[in-house]
Amino acid sequence: MRLADELERHADRVLAFGDDGRSWHYGAALELGEAFRHEGLARRLVLCLCGNDAASLLGYLALLRAGGIPALLSPTLPPDALRELVSAYRPAYLWLPAARRDEFPTTRVVATFEGHVLLADPGAPDLPLHDDLALLLSTSGSTGSPVFVRQSARNVDSNAEAIGAYLGITPDERPITTLPLSYTYGLSIVHSHVRHGCTIALTDRSFFDRGFWEFIRSSGATSLGGVPYHYEMLAKLRFWRMTLPGLRTLTQAGGRMEPSRAREIATECAARGIAYYTMYGQAEATARMAYLPPERAIDKAGSIGGPIPGGVLWLEDDDGQPIDTPEVAGELVYRGDNVTLGYARGHADLARGDDNHGVLRTGDVAQRDADGDYTIVGRRKRFLKLFGHRTNLQDLDDALTREGHEAACGGSDDHLRVYLAGQDADGARAIKDAVVARLRVHPSAVAVVGVDALPRSDAGKVRYGLLDSLDGKVLA
């Protein structure tokens, strides 16, 4: 992987600056990588619990340098879920906080660094791994699903290069960590900046922690990335009143943002000379497939723009035929070197080759305008039929968000369920009446369910697959 070789080229540069005032050079990751290499990690699977801390960042880069195959997981993964993954994948090593060492009493400690330990499992089988396999990234955040995306060195390198090109990343950029390292968007920020020898402002503080904003100033952070949920929080925090002189780039990915919110952000950024990029991606494409440049961010608010350098996008109808007519919806399909090898659901899949052959059917429904820019209008699996009428659940989510509700829609054909956080019965009835009127369906087709909170990933994205299993109360 070319990315791992960059550690040597940038050995004298500062890799990370922590919110405790400490710093680490690229050379430290190189040294740790050599230590890992001596432990025999080359072409062995390593499950890693990775947070936004020095041990996680340097440990991950060191594993790549040593030729190991990291499988990145959230540090909040419950013990039972972690043990199930170990059983499913039989890793030879684990890289995790020392506080969790006792969860694996039959392993032995072979290396330590910054409060993390490298555990070797003497009973782990020498499982076959495909030559192209370089990285496993979970599709589930902190839920513990055994499904990983299999990524190759070519996937990682090509996507890091493309992202660096369209963002214009130079060595003086300094991104701040707002997203987990184990999440595809957060990891892509690391990859694209490490490639250029940048310094990463490293913190696990949230936006609601005053220390985060103090650190963004003291570290000289130049860019901040977030999913739509983060930008909703920024609005509540009166972000545009803050004085952040070093900030010059904002990026958004991780889900569709309401166009009015995107336009508001783009307008505020333009007034302050900040470059705002809307981006689109999936773990199945390593990270990103499309972007909307800042000069079109206001006029094309809500659009994901066009393909990244080296990529190709098109639309297909339900029969798999290309759609050439503008403003006609179809499934978004992508081709590029960053399309990953496929999924893994257990250790046997790690010997598989390339299932995708460079083409990804995204599962997203989009439209292309006359300029060639794409706009996501929904998910193929987030449509249902109410008495024969096709209903876009994303449109309903967006409408409820505009009205100030924290809500997400699920259910099945003829049975729409609106999951609502923080509402009483009177408010729920008003919402049901509005949805029924909007969709022009019989009230029996709609139920409003009160829940304590919507299920979200570590990155703040709603986990739609968990909605219908929530323990909620029907309010209307």
C-alpha positions in Angstrom: 0.0 0.0 0.0 1.5 3.3 -1.1 -0.2 5.0 1.9 1.9 3.0 4.3 5.1 4.0 2.4 4.2 7.7 3.0 5.1 7.2 6.7 8.8 7.0 5.7 8.7 9.9 3.4 7.1 12.1 6.1 9.0 10.6 9.1 10.2 14.0 10.4 6.7 15.7 10.1 4.2 15.8 12.9 1.5 13.2 12.4 -0.9 14.1 15.2 -1.4 16.9 17.7 -3.5 15.8 20.7 -5.9 17.9 22.8 -3.7 17.2 25.8 -0.8 19.2 24.1 1.2 16.1 23.1 2.3 15.4 19.6 3.6 12.4 17.6 5.7 12.3 14.5 5.2 10.0 11.5 8.4 8.4 12.5 6.7 7.1 15.7 4.3 5.1 13.5 7.2 3.8 11.5 9.0 2.6 14.7 5.8 0.9 15.9 5.4 -0.7 12.6 8.8 -2.2 12.8 8.0 -3.6 16.2 4.8 -5.1 14.9 6.7 -6.6 11.9 9.0 -8.4 14.3 6.0 -10.0 16.0 5.0 -11.7 12.7 1.9 -9.6 11.8 2.5 -9.7 8.0 -0.6 -11.1 6.2 -2.3 -11.9 9.6 -5.7 -10.6 10.6 -5.8 -8.0 13.5 -9.1 -6.9 15.1 -8.6 -3.3 16.2 -10.8 -1.2 18.5 -10.1 2.3 17.2 -11.1 5.5 18.8 -9.8 9.0 18.1 -6.6 8.7 20.1 -2.9 8.4 19.5 -2.8 4.6 20.1 -5.6 3.9 17.7 -4.2 6.2 14.9 -0.5 5.3 15.2 -1.4 1.6 15.8 -3.5 1.4 12.7 -0.9 3.0 10.5 1.8 0.8 12.0 -0.3 -2.3 11.2 -0.5 -1.2 7.6 3.3 -0.6 7.6 3.9 -4.1 9.0 1.7 -5.7 6.4 -1.0 -6.8 8.8 -4.7 -6.8 7.8 -6.6 -4.5 10.2 -10.3 -5.0 10.9 -11.5 -1.7 12.4 -14.2 -1.6 15.0 -15.7 0.9 17.4 -14.0 1.1 20.8 -17.6 1.1 22.3 -18.3 -2.4 21.0 -19.8 -4.5 23.9 -17.7 -7.4 25.1 -20.2 -10.0 23.9 -20.3 -8.6 20.4 -16.5 -8.5 20.3 -16.2 -12.1 21.3 -18.7 -13.1 18.6 -16.6 -11.3 16.0 -13.5 -13.1 17.3 -15.3 -16.4 17.0 -16.5 -15.5 13.4 -13.1 -14.3 12.1 -10.5 -16.1 14.3 -8.0 -13.2 14.2 -4.4 -13.9 15.0 -4.0 -10.6 16.9 -6.1 -8.0 18.6 -5.2 -4.3 19.1 -7.3 -2.8 21.9 -7.2 -0.6 25.0 -5.3 -2.3 27.9 -8.5 -2.0 30.0 -10.1 -4.6 27.9 -7.2 -7.0 27.9 -8.9 -9.3 30.5 -11.7 -10.1 28.0 -9.2 -12.5 26.3 -7.4 -14.4 29.0 -6.0 -17.1 26.7 -4.0 -14.5 24.7 -0.6 -13.0 25.4 0.6 -9.4 25.3 3.3 -9.0 22.7 3.4 -5.2 22.4 2.2 -2.1 24.2 1.8 1.6 23.2 0.0 4.6 24.7 -2.4 2.5 26.8 -3.1 -0.1 24.1 -2.0 -3.7 23.9 -1.3 -6.0 21.0 -2.6 -9.5 22.0 -1.5 -12.6 20.2 -3.8 -15.7 20.1 -1.6 -18.8 20.1 -4.6 -20.9 19.1 -5.6 -18.9 16.1 -5.4 -20.9 12.9 -3.3 -19.8 9.9 -6.3 -18.9 7.7 -5.9 -18.2 4.0 -6.2 -14.5 3.1 -6.6 -13.3 -0.5 -3.4 -11.6 -1.8 -5.4 -8.4 -2.6 -7.0 -8.1 0.9 -5.6 -5.1 2.8 -8.3 -3.8 5.2 -11.7 -4.8 6.7 -14.1 -2.1 7.6 -17.3 -2.7 9.5 -20.6 -1.8 7.9 -22.4 -1.5 11.3 -20.7 1.1 13.5 -21.0 -0.1 17.1 -23.8 -2.7 16.7 -21.4 -5.6 16.3 -22.7 -7.0 13.0 -20.2 -9.5 11.6 -20.4 -8.0 8.1 -17.3 -6.3 6.9 -16.3 -4.7 3.6 -13.1 -6.1 2.1 -10.8 -3.4 0.8 -7.6 -3.7 -1.3 -4.5 -1.6 -1.3 -5.6 -0.3 -4.7 -9.0 0.7 -3.3 -7.5 2.7 -0.4 -4.7 4.3 -2.5 -6.9 5.4 -5.4 -9.6 6.9 -3.2 -7.1 8.7 -1.0 -5.5 10.2 -4.2 -8.8 11.2 -5.7 -10.0 12.9 -2.5 -6.8 14.7 -2.1 -7.0 15.9 -5.7 -10.5 17.4 -5.6 -10.1 18.9 -2.1 -6.7 20.3 -3.1 -5.0 18.9 0.1 -1.5 20.2 0.7 0.9 19.4 3.6 -0.2 22.5 5.6 -3.8 21.2 6.0 -4.8 20.2 9.5 -8.1 18.3 9.8 -9.8 17.8 13.2 -11.2 14.4 14.1 -15.0 14.7 14.3 -15.8 11.2 13.1 -14.6 7.8 14.3 -11.6 6.2 12.8 -13.6 3.0 12.4 -16.2 4.8 10.2 -15.5 5.0 6.5 -15.8 8.8 6.3 -13.5 9.4 9.3 -11.0 6.9 8.0 -10.9 8.5 4.5 -10.1 11.9 6.1 -7.1 10.2 7.8 -6.0 8.4 4.6 -6.3 11.5 2.3 -4.3 13.7 4.7 -1.6 11.2 5.7 -0.8 10.8 2.0 0.3 14.4 2.0 2.1 14.4 5.4 -0.5 16.5 7.1 -0.9 17.0 10.9 -4.1 15.7 12.3 -5.8 17.5 15.2 -6.7 14.5 17.3 -9.6 14.5 19.8 -12.5 12.4 20.8 -14.5 15.4 22.3 -17.9 16.1 20.9 -19.3 19.4 19.6 -21.1 19.9 22.9 -17.8 19.9 24.8 -16.4 23.4 25.2 -13.0 21.8 25.0 -13.6 20.8 21.4 -13.9 24.4 20.3 -10.9 25.5 22.4 -8.9 22.8 20.7 -10.0 23.6 17.2 -8.6 27.1 17.8 -5.4 26.1 19.7 -4.6 23.3 17.2 -5.0 25.6 14.1 -7.4 23.1 12.6 -8.1 24.0 8.9 -11.0 21.6 8.1 -14.0 19.9 9.7 -16.0 17.1 8.4 -19.5 15.9 9.4 -22.6 14.0 8.6 -26.0 15.8 8.4 -26.6 15.1 12.1 -23.4 17.1 13.0 -24.6 20.0 10.9 -27.9 20.0 12.7 -26.0 20.2 16.0 -23.8 23.1 14.6 -27.0 25.1 13.9 -28.1 24.6 17.5 -24.7 25.7 18.8 -24.8 29.0 16.8 -21.7 27.9 14.9 -21.7 30.9 12.6 -21.2 33.3 15.5 -17.9 31.6 16.5 -14.5 33.0 15.7 -12.4 30.2 14.1 -9.8 32.0 12.1 -7.9 28.8 10.9 -11.0 27.0 9.5 -11.1 27.1 5.7 -12.8 23.9 4.6 -16.1 22.2 5.6 -17.1 18.8 4.2 -20.3 16.9 4.5 -21.1 13.3 3.6 -22.7 10.3 5.4 -26.2 10.8 4.1 -28.6 13.2 2.3 -28.9 16.6 3.8 -32.1 18.7 3.4 -31.4 21.1 0.5 -32.5 24.1 2.5 -29.9 23.3 5.2 -27.2 22.6 2.6 -28.0 26.0 1.0 -27.8 27.8 4.3 -24.4 26.2 5.1 -23.1 27.0 1.6 -24.2 30.6 1.9 -22.7 31.1 5.3 -19.4 29.5 4.1 -19.3 31.7 1.0 -19.7 34.8 3.1 -16.7 33.8 5.2 -14.4 32.5 2.4 -14.8 28.9 3.6 -14.9 26.1 1.0 -17.9 23.8 1.5 -18.0 20.4 -0.2 -21.0 18.1 -0.3 -19.8 14.6 -0.9 -21.2 11.1 -1.4 -19.8 7.7 -0.6 -20.2 4.3 0.9 -17.9 1.8 2.6 -18.4 -0.4 -0.4 -16.6 2.2 -2.5 -13.8 2.6 0.1 -15.2 6.0 0.9 -16.3 8.5 -1.7 -17.7 8.4 -5.2 -19.0 11.9 -5.9 -18.6 15.5 -4.8 -20.1 19.0 -5.4 -17.5 21.7 -5.6 -17.9 24.9 -3.5 -18.6 27.1 -6.5 -21.9 25.1 -7.1 -22.8 24.5 -3.5 -25.4 27.3 -3.3 -27.1 26.9 -6.7 -27.0 23.1 -6.6 -27.8 22.7 -2.8 -29.0 19.1 -2.3 -27.0 17.7 -5.2 -24.0 15.4 -4.8 -22.4 16.7 -8.0 -20.4 14.5 -10.2 -18.0 11.6 -9.9 -14.6 11.8 -8.2 -11.5 11.9 -10.4 -11.1 8.5 -12.0 -14.7 7.4 -11.3 -17.8 7.1 -13.5 -21.5 7.4 -12.5 -24.7 6.5 -14.3 -28.3 5.6 -13.7 -30.2 2.4 -14.5 -33.9 1.6 -14.6 -35.6 -1.5 -12.9 -34.6 -3.6 -15.9 -30.9 -2.6 -15.6 -31.0 -0.4 -18.7 -29.1 2.9 -18.7 -31.2 6.1 -18.2 -30.1 8.9 -20.6 -33.0 11.3 -20.0 -32.4 14.1 -17.5 -34.6 14.3 -14.3 -35.6 10.6 -14.6 -35.0 8.6 -11.4 -33.1 5.3 -11.4 -30.5 3.4 -9.3 -27.1 5.1 -9.1 -24.3 2.9 -10.4 -20.6 3.6 -10.0 -17.4 2.3 -11.6 -13.9 3.0 -10.3 -10.7 1.6 -8.7 -12.1 2.3 -5.3 -15.0 -0.2 -5.6 -14.1 -2.8 -3.0 -13.7 -6.5 -3.3 -17.0 -7.4 -1.7 -18.4 -8.4 1.8 -17.2 -10.7 4.4 -19.4 -12.5 7.0 -16.8 -14.8 8.5 -13.2 -15.9 8.1 -14.0 -18.1 5.1 -14.8 -15.0 3.0 -11.3 -13.5 3.6 -9.9 -15.9 0.9 -12.4 -14.6 -1.7 -11.2 -12.5 -4.6 -12.9 -9.5 -6.3 -16.7 -10.0 -6.4 -17.5 -6.5 -7.7 -15.0 -6.1 -10.5 -14.9 -2.4 -10.1 -18.7 -1.8 -10.4 -21.0 -0.9 -7.5 -24.8 -0.8 -7.6 -25.3 1.7 -4.8 -28.9 0.9 -3.8 -29.6 4.7 -3.9 -32.2 6.2 -6.2 -31.0 9.4 -7.9 -31.8 11.8 -10.7 -29.3 13.5 -13.1 -29.9 17.1 -14.2 -29.1 18.7 -17.6 -25.6 19.7 -16.3 -24.7 16.1 -15.4 -25.0 16.6 -11.6 -26.8 13.9 -9.5 -29.2 14.2 -6.7 -30.1 11.4 -4.3 -33.9 11.0 -4.0 -34.1 7.9 -1.8 -33.0 4.4 -1.2 -34.4 1.4 -3.1 -35.1 -0.3 0.2 -36.6 2.9 1.7 -39.6 2.9 -0.6 -42.9 1.2 0.3 -46.3 1.0 -1.2 -49.4 2.4 0.5 -52.4 1.0 -1.3 -50.5 0.8 -4.5 -48.8 4.2 -4.3 -45.0 4.2 -4.1 -43.9 6.3 -1.1 -40.4 7.7 -0.6 -39.6 7.4 3.1 -36.7 9.8 2.8 -39.0 12.6 1.6 -41.2 12.0 4.7 -38.1 12.1 6.9 -37.0 15.4 5.3 -40.4 17.0 5.7 -40.6 16.0 9.4 -37.1 17.4 10.0 -38.0 20.7 8.4 -40.9 20.9 10.8 -38.6 20.5 13.7 -39.3 16.8 14.6 -36.7 14.2 15.4 -38.3 11.4 13.4 -37.6 8.5 11.0 -40.0 6.4 8.9 -40.1 2.6 8.5 -42.7 -0.1 8.3 -43.9 -2.3 5.4 -46.3 -2.1 2.4 -49.6 -0.6 3.5 -48.3 0.0 7.0 -46.2 3.2 7.5 -44.6 3.7 10.9 -43.3 7.1 12.0 -40.8 6.7 14.8 -40.8 9.9 16.9 -38.5 11.0 19.7 -39.7 13.4 22.4 -43.4 13.9 21.6 -46.6 13.5 23.5 -49.9 12.0 22.2 -51.3 15.3 21.1 -48.2 16.1 19.1 -48.2 12.6 17.6 -51.8 13.0 16.5 -51.0 16.2 14.7 -48.1 14.6 12.9 -50.2 11.7 11.9 -52.9 14.0 10.5 -50.3 15.9 8.5 -48.7 12.7 7.1 -52.2 11.3 6.2 -53.1 14.5 4.4 -49.7 14.7 2.6 -49.9 11.1 1.3 -53.7 11.1 0.8 -54.1 7.7 2.4 -56.5 6.2 5.0 -55.4 6.8 8.6 -55.2 3.1 9.2 -52.1 3.0 7.0 -50.1 5.3 9.3 -49.0 4.8 12.9 -46.9 7.2 15.0 -44.7 5.4 17.5 -43.1 7.2 20.4 -39.5 6.2 21.2 -36.9 7.4 23.7 -34.4 8.1 21.0 -33.7 7.2 17.4 -31.0 4.5 16.9 -27.9 6.1 15.6 -24.4 4.9 14.6 -21.3 6.3 16.2 -21.3 8.9 13.4 -24.8 10.1 14.2 -26.5 8.4 11.2 -30.0 6.9 11.8 -29.8 3.1 11.7 -33.0 2.5 9.7 -32.6 -1.3 9.9 -33.2 -1.1 13.7 -36.3 1.1 13.6 -38.9 -1.7 13.4 -37.3 -3.6 16.3 -37.6 -0.6 18.7 -39.6 -0.9 21.9 -41.9 2.0 21.4 -45.5 3.0 22.1 -48.1 3.8 19.5 -49.2 7.3 20.2 -51.5 7.9 17.2 
